Amino acid sequence: VFGKDITLILILNNLSFDQKTVKVAMSASTILYTRRAVAEILKANTSVDLGSKKEKHIRLKIPYSYYGKYLTTDKRIQVTALCEVMHMHGVKLLVEKTIILEDPNIIIKIPRRIVVNKAVTLEISYANPLPEPVNGCVLLVTLMNQQVKIRLARLAPRERSKIYFEFTPRRTGPLQLQVDFSCDKFSHVKGFVTIAVAPA
């Protein structure tokens, strides 16, 4: 989840009966969806002795403080581990993993029964998943081909807040409600719900 530290484990298996020494060069970069690197955020080198038929785990932690300011709206991080088996010419193995961080979720609560031409109140809750406060919070609500922009108070670290939104449906059938939350540290966290409007 965006805002949390990322923990990864590289698993090395020695499938042979000979002891092996493996040099591991790990790196992590924020990337665009095109896989183009934006910024390198972590570099770590280590050496591992692997006994006959043995397995070793190498933990890699990427704190939010490393990736937060370099993440694009794609919220992607590419992690690579180049593993070189020593004393064996040219035996290298490259392991790659692309991580797409999840947005904090928007929760929209609607009444069980919604009737045409009768006012209805929805509850929209949104969150700051970061360990730091966020400012300039804006909620964009799209409904019945109309957009309403709501400016919100700043959110403390890891705070969840909610607003109540009232509207009156003018026709029966399904209505699509879309909510878009943005602030100074991240943007376009979306939530949507289909509302069934019953006849009076």
Phi, psi and omega in degrees: 000135178305130181103343179261159173289148181254129177242128179235155176231124174266124181255121178253128179243129172264108184274354182259174179271351181272149175288141181230146171247126183241127175267126184242124176247112182252143175212156178224138179223147170281142184225163172272169180297341178280000182079004178287130182289141177257307180206139174280128185246348181202141175220131180213134178239142177208165178231136185232134173264124181246116178288175179305125178055028184261162180232140177228146179249131176246120180271140177230126181244130176244100181292155177303324182298339178278319188258339188312308186277354181254357183284139175267180179295343177289340179051047181244141175230131177253128179245131178234148175228116176262115184252120182245123179278119184288153178062019173227111189300124171071013179270102180229148179227129179251125178247131180234145177217128175257128181250128174251117185282139180279142176283155171296140187274149173262131181247125179246120179254129181238151177298157182296322182234125179241127187243143180301143178063020178234129183300141181226145179246128178252152174250124179243120177245146185219163188219156169254107182278358189272157177277018179220156181290157175236145181239176177061037183286132180224136176246126178251114182254123179247124182204136178052045179061022177235146179244135176239127180258123182242119177275134187243162176290160177298154179248134176289166177306131177061017182277142172246137181226171179214156174229161176248134186235125182249139174208166179237113179290136184258356177213159179277168179102188183282141175234137178260125176249127179238137180237135181231119183251130177224155174208189184286344182256340176203164184217164173055052169273119189250151173215146176211159181210147175260126183255128177266118181261121183270154174293157182292000000 
